[in-house]
Amino acid sequence: MRCFAFMLALLGSAAAVAQIDGDPLYVSKVETNGATFHAWRPFYSSSVEDERWREDYLWPLYTKKGFKEERYSRFLFFGYHSDFSPDDDRHRTWVIPFYFKGTSKDGEDYFALFPIGGSIYEFLGRDKVSFVLFPIYGKSHVNDVRTTTVLWPIGSRTKGERVDRFRVWPFYSRTALEDEYVKKSILWPIWNTVEYTNERNPGGGFILVPIYGKVKTERADNYWVVAPFFRYMSSEEQWIVHAPWPFVQLADGEMKKRIFWPFYGKKSLGTLTRQYWLWPILWNNKTEYAVHEQRRRFVVPFFAHQTDVITKPTKNHEPGDVISKYWKIWPLMSWERNFEKSRFRTLEFWPLRNTPGVERNWAPWWTLYQRLDANDEIGHHVLWGLYRQTKSPDAFEWSLLKGFAGYKKTETSRRYRVLFMWLGDDEEDTP
């Protein structure tokens, strides 16, 4: 291990002396804001910005990161360790789903070995989960709502403020939320009833699967035939028709829906509109934000396109201004522009957009060509940097084979590079 570290240090030193960028294998950068990034791809990468730091080891094999006093590490997608704060000694070490050990935010030590037994704090949305020979016996609670299970998921009992739930699945279940509803089922999913006890929309009904169902409240009527396949719902704000579900789904009102699955579908609710053809291949989505609208199109998995357009006037933009644009033809190429910066690159083996771990540790290996345009400077990066070219209003530079040959021109000088050595004077005036 020491020999390997020595070799990495030696290669890094050589790269610095020769003034070359050794990506995709080696990179060392210091930004103007003080942020640093170092990498020996794909084995190791390190980034530091303000009080945040991260280290990757053969990502996604192992990752460490921290912010101020907090520390977090992950091994693949099942091993986790966290130190939250030295003030309360809160920490955890989990190897999901087998091993759990730590100290909760309240200072309680815990340990569990699945499926034998133990207790786990702050797990699966629960404050505490305890079990013995899972699924034979288990307990959990969230705030004052406590649940006990026997032979999960068969037997369950939940009690708390306003909440009362009992289940012997699939034979019988009853769920009551005070001043809201009472729901019951017998031989689930065959017989289900509901009684709404709230003042906003009282009523109730039943569903007998797969024959018939009816739920009527003051604000809406719901009917099912051959439930759950045929449904009709109507209210002052909404109507819904399934004929049959999931193949034909129609709705108007707060939610608008026209679905003829799998050939065509469109659904609008709030600020989100989703539309598809030949599910799940062709998609056209739109999301509305406070001052802009995002439009996304996909041909899964080969093509993706995204545009962000201003919809309300701001300090720097008028409605209709495109503030960012992105497209990808997988696995060949991608292009993106954010405000005045743009990037084109090929190849693009990763099907998702700019996954941070992939960008830090893997993407440079399959990037054969990259074009960057930022701050009036255009750069070309070919075959892992074997040829580089940069052009700005007051300078031009190219480099071959990482500095084996090169040329740099500014307003006041011309320099040549031969065998990694610079020839010429930075202060030399040029005609």
C-alpha positions in Angstrom: 0.0 0.0 0.0 2.8 2.4 0.8 4.5 1.6 -2.5 1.3 2.3 -4.4 0.9 5.7 -2.6 4.5 6.5 -3.3 4.0 5.8 -7.1 0.9 8.0 -7.1 2.8 10.8 -5.4 5.7 10.5 -7.8 3.4 10.5 -10.9 1.6 13.5 -9.5 4.8 15.4 -8.9 6.0 14.6 -12.5 2.8 15.9 -13.9 3.1 19.1 -12.0 6.8 19.6 -13.1 5.9 19.0 -16.7 2.9 21.4 -16.4 0.5 18.8 -18.0 -3.0 17.8 -17.1 -3.0 14.0 -16.7 -6.7 13.5 -16.9 -8.5 11.1 -17.0 -6.1 9.4 -14.7 -4.8 12.4 -12.6 -6.2 15.8 -12.0 -5.4 18.5 -9.3 -7.3 21.8 -9.3 -7.7 24.8 -7.1 -10.6 27.1 -7.9 -10.6 30.9 -7.3 -12.9 30.5 -4.4 -10.5 28.2 -2.6 -12.3 24.9 -3.5 -9.9 22.0 -4.3 -10.3 18.8 -6.3 -7.8 16.0 -6.6 -8.3 12.6 -8.3 -6.5 9.5 -9.3 -9.4 8.1 -11.4 -11.1 5.8 -10.9 -9.3 4.8 -7.6 -9.6 7.9 -5.6 -11.0 11.5 -5.6 -11.1 14.3 -3.1 -13.0 17.6 -3.1 -13.1 20.3 -0.5 -15.2 23.5 -0.5 -15.6 25.7 2.5 -16.5 23.3 5.4 -17.7 20.5 3.1 -15.4 17.6 1.9 -15.8 14.3 0.1 -13.6 11.4 -0.7 -14.4 8.6 -3.2 -12.7 5.2 -3.3 -13.5 3.3 -6.5 -16.9 5.0 -6.6 -19.5 3.7 -5.8 -17.6 1.1 -3.8 -16.8 3.5 -0.8 -17.5 7.1 -0.1 -16.7 9.4 2.8 -18.0 13.0 3.3 -18.4 15.6 6.0 -19.8 19.0 6.8 -18.4 20.8 9.9 -18.5 18.2 12.7 -20.6 15.7 10.8 -19.1 12.6 9.2 -20.7 10.1 6.9 -19.4 7.0 5.0 -21.0 4.5 2.7 -19.9 1.1 1.4 -21.7 0.2 -1.8 -25.4 0.7 -1.1 -25.9 -1.2 2.1 -23.1 -0.3 4.5 -23.3 3.1 6.3 -21.6 4.9 9.1 -22.5 8.4 10.4 -21.1 10.7 13.2 -23.6 13.5 13.5 -22.1 15.7 16.3 -19.5 15.3 19.1 -21.8 17.3 21.4 -24.5 14.5 21.7 -22.4 11.5 20.5 -25.1 10.6 18.0 -23.8 8.1 15.5 -24.8 4.9 13.6 -23.2 1.9 11.8 -25.5 0.0 9.6 -25.0 -3.0 7.2 -28.5 -3.2 5.8 -30.5 -5.4 6.4 -28.4 -7.4 8.8 -26.5 -5.2 11.3 -27.5 -2.1 13.2 -25.6 -0.3 15.9 -25.5 3.3 17.1 -26.6 6.1 19.5 -29.9 8.0 18.8 -30.4 11.7 18.9 -31.7 11.3 22.5 -28.5 9.5 23.6 -30.0 6.0 23.6 -27.6 3.2 22.6 -29.1 0.5 20.3 -28.1 -2.7 18.6 -29.9 -5.1 16.3 -29.0 -8.2 14.3 -31.6 -9.2 11.7 -33.6 -11.4 11.9 -32.6 -12.5 15.4 -33.6 -9.4 17.3 -32.7 -5.9 18.7 -33.8 -2.3 18.4 -33.1 0.4 15.8 -33.7 4.1 16.2 -34.7 6.5 13.4 -35.3 3.8 10.8 -37.9 3.5 8.0 -39.6 6.7 9.2 -40.0 5.3 12.7 -38.6 6.8 15.9 -37.8 3.3 17.1 -38.2 -0.3 15.7 -37.7 -3.4 17.9 -38.1 -7.1 16.9 -37.5 -10.6 18.1 -37.0 -13.4 15.5 -38.6 -11.4 12.7 -41.3 -11.8 11.5 -42.5 -13.4 14.8 -42.7 -10.2 16.9 -42.0 -6.5 16.4 -42.8 -3.1 17.9 -42.4 0.4 16.5 -43.5 4.0 17.3 -43.6 7.4 15.7 -44.2 10.1 18.2 -47.1 8.8 20.4 -48.3 6.3 17.7 -47.2 2.8 18.7 -47.5 -0.4 16.7 -47.1 -4.1 17.7 -46.9 -6.8 15.1 -47.1 -10.6 15.4 -46.2 -12.8 12.4 -45.8 -9.7 10.2 -47.7 -8.8 8.1 -50.5 -10.9 9.5 -51.2 -9.5 13.0 -50.9 -5.8 13.8 -52.2 -3.4 16.5 -51.6 0.4 16.5 -52.7 2.9 19.1 -52.1 6.6 19.5 -53.7 10.0 19.9 -56.6 9.9 17.4 -55.3 6.7 15.8 -56.7 3.1 16.4 -55.8 0.3 13.9 -56.2 -3.5 14.1 -55.3 -6.1 11.5 -55.4 -9.9 11.1 -54.4 -10.0 7.5 -56.1 -10.8 5.1 -59.1 -11.8 7.2 -60.0 -8.5 9.0 -58.7 -5.0 9.5 -60.1 -1.8 11.0 -58.4 1.7 10.9 -59.9 4.7 12.6 -58.6 8.3 12.6 -60.6 10.4 15.1 -62.8 13.0 13.4 -61.6 11.8 9.9 -62.6 8.3 8.9 -63.2 4.6 9.9 -62.1 2.0 7.3 -62.7 -1.8 7.5 -61.8 -4.7 5.3 -62.9 -8.4 5.3 -60.9 -11.0 3.3 -58.8 -8.2 1.8 -59.1 -7.0 -0.9 -62.6 -8.5 -1.4 -64.8 -6.4 1.0 -63.9 -2.8 2.0 -66.0 -0.1 3.7 -65.3 3.5 4.7 -67.1 6.0 6.8 -65.9 9.6 6.6 -66.6 11.4 9.9 -65.0 14.8 9.2 -67.1 17.9 8.9 -65.5 18.9 5.6 -66.8 16.0 3.6 -68.8 13.4 5.5 -70.2 10.2 3.9 -69.1 6.6 3.2 -69.6 3.5 1.2 -68.1 0.1 0.3 -66.3 -1.8 -2.5 -66.9 -5.5 -3.2 -64.0 -6.7 -5.4 -64.5 -7.6 -8.2 -68.2 -6.9 -8.4 -69.4 -3.4 -7.3 -68.5 -0.4 -5.2 -70.1 2.9 -4.1 -68.7 5.7 -1.9 -70.8 8.8 -1.6 -69.9 12.0 0.3 -71.3 15.5 0.4 -68.8 16.6 -2.2 -68.3 13.6 -4.4 -69.9 10.3 -5.7 -67.7 7.3 -6.6 -68.9 4.1 -8.3 -67.0 0.9 -9.3 -68.2 -1.9 -11.5 -66.0 -5.0 -11.7 -63.8 -3.1 -9.2 -61.2 -1.8 -9.6 -61.4 -1.8 -13.4 -64.4 0.4 -14.1 -64.9 3.6 -12.0 -66.9 6.8 -12.2 -66.4 9.7 -9.9 -68.0 13.2 -10.0 -67.8 16.3 -7.8 -68.0 20.1 -8.4 -64.2 20.2 -8.8 -63.5 16.9 -10.5 -64.8 13.9 -12.6 -62.9 10.7 -13.3 -63.7 7.7 -15.5 -61.8 4.4 -15.7 -63.0 2.2 -18.5 -61.2 -0.1 -17.8 -58.3 0.8 -15.5 -55.4 1.0 -16.3 -56.0 1.1 -20.0 -58.5 4.0 -20.3 -58.3 6.8 -17.7 -60.1 10.1 -18.2 -60.4 13.1 -15.8 -61.3 16.8 -15.8 -61.1 19.4 -13.1 -58.2 20.0 -10.7 -56.6 17.0 -12.3 -56.8 16.5 -16.1 -56.1 13.1 -17.5 -56.3 11.4 -20.9 -54.7 8.0 -20.8 -55.1 5.2 -23.4 -52.3 3.0 -22.1 -49.8 2.0 -23.4 -50.3 4.1 -26.6 -50.9 7.6 -25.3 -51.3 9.4 -21.9 -51.4 12.9 -20.6 -51.9 14.0 -17.0 -51.9 17.5 -15.5 -52.0 18.3 -11.8 -50.9 21.5 -10.2 -47.6 22.6 -11.7 -46.7 19.3 -13.4 -47.8 18.0 -16.8 -46.7 14.5 -18.0 -47.4 13.2 -21.5 -46.2 9.9 -23.2 -46.6 7.9 -26.4 -45.9 4.2 -26.5 -45.2 3.9 -22.8 -42.5 4.0 -21.5 -40.6 5.1 -24.6 -41.7 8.7 -25.6 -42.2 11.3 -22.9 -42.9 15.1 -22.9 -43.0 16.6 -19.4 -43.5 20.2 -18.2 -43.0 21.6 -14.7 -43.9 25.2 -13.8 -41.8 27.0 -11.2 -42.0 30.5 -9.7 -40.4 32.4 -12.6 -39.6 29.7 -15.1 -40.9 26.6 -16.9 -38.9 23.4 -17.4 -39.7 21.3 -20.4 -38.3 17.7 -20.7 -38.5 15.2 -23.6 -37.3 11.6 -23.6 -36.9 8.7 -26.0 -36.0 6.1 -23.4 -33.2 5.3 -23.1 -31.5 6.9 -26.2 -32.5 10.6 -26.2 -33.1 13.3 -23.6 -33.8 17.0 -24.0 -34.4 19.7 -21.4 -35.1 23.5 -21.7 -35.7 26.0 -18.9 -37.6 29.1 -20.1 -38.3 32.3 -18.1 -42.1 32.9 -17.7 -42.1 36.0 -15.5 -39.8 39.1 -15.8 -36.8 39.1 -13.5 -33.9 41.5 -12.9 -31.8 40.0 -15.7 -34.3 38.2 -17.9 -37.6 38.7 -19.9 -40.3 36.1 -20.5 -39.2 33.8 -23.2 -35.5 33.9 -22.4 -33.9 30.4 -22.4 -31.7 30.2 -19.4 -30.5 26.6 -19.9 -30.7 23.9 -22.4 -29.5 20.3 -22.5 -29.7 17.3 -24.8 -28.1 13.8 -24.9 -28.0 11.0 -27.5 -27.0 8.0 -25.5 -24.3 6.6 -25.6 -22.8 9.0 -28.2 -22.9 12.6 -27.1 -24.4 15.4 -25.1 -24.6 19.2 -25.1 -25.7 21.6 -22.4 -25.8 25.4 -21.9 -26.3 27.2 -18.6 -26.6 31.0 -19.0 -23.4 31.9 -20.9 -21.5 28.6 -20.4 -21.8 25.6 -22.7 -20.3 22.1 -23.1 -20.3 19.4 -25.8 -18.8 16.0 -25.2 -18.6 12.6 -26.7 -18.9 9.7 -25.8 -21.6 9.5 -23.1 -21.8 6.0 -21.6 -23.7 7.0 -18.5 -27.5 7.2 -19.3 -28.3 9.8 -16.6 -27.4 13.5 -16.6 -24.4 14.6 -14.7 -24.4 12.1 -11.8 -21.9 13.7 -9.4 -20.0 10.4 -8.6 -19.8 9.5 -12.3 -18.5 12.9 -13.2 -15.8 12.9 -10.5 -14.5 9.4 -11.1 -15.5 7.8 -14.4 -16.8 10.2 -17.1 -13.4 11.5 -18.2 -12.3 7.9 -19.2 -14.9 7.7 -22.0 -14.9 11.4 -23.0 -13.0 11.3 -26.3 -13.8 14.9 -27.2 -15.0 17.9 -25.2 -15.7 21.5 -26.2 -16.1 24.1 -23.5 -17.3 27.7 -24.0 -17.2 30.0 -20.9 -16.4 33.6 -20.2 -15.5 34.3 -23.9 -13.0 31.4 -23.8 -13.4 28.3 -26.1 -11.5 25.1 -25.3 -11.2 21.8 -27.2 -10.0 18.6 -25.4 -9.3 15.6 -27.7 -8.5 12.0 -26.8 -8.1 12.5 -23.0 -6.2 15.8 -23.5 -3.6 14.4 -25.9 -4.5 17.5 -28.0 -5.8 20.7 -26.3 -6.7 24.1 -27.7 -7.9 27.2 -26.0 -8.9 30.5 -27.6 -10.0 33.7 -26.0 -10.1 37.3 -27.2 -6.6 38.0 -26.1 -4.9 34.6 -26.2 -4.5 31.4 -28.2 -2.9 28.1 -27.1 -2.6 24.5 -28.2 -0.8 21.5 -26.8 0.0 18.1 -28.3 0.7 14.9 -26.4 0.4 16.7 -23.0 3.2 19.2 -23.9 5.4 17.2 -26.2 4.7 20.1 -28.6 2.7 23.3 -28.2 2.2 27.0 -28.9 0.9 29.9 -26.9 0.2 33.4 -28.1 -0.9 36.5 -26.1 -1.0 40.2 -26.9 2.6 40.6 -25.7 4.3 37.2 -26.3 4.7 34.1 -28.3 6.0 30.9 -26.8 6.7 27.4 -28.3 6.8 24.1 -26.5 9.1 21.2 -27.5 9.7 18.1 -25.5 7.6 19.5 -22.5 9.9 22.6 -22.3 8.9 26.2 -23.1 10.9 28.3 -25.5 10.5 32.0 -25.6 9.9 34.9 -23.2 6.6 35.8 -21.7 7.6 39.5 -21.8 8.7 39.4 -25.5 6.8 41.8 -27.6 5.3 40.3 -30.8 4.6 42.1 -34.1 
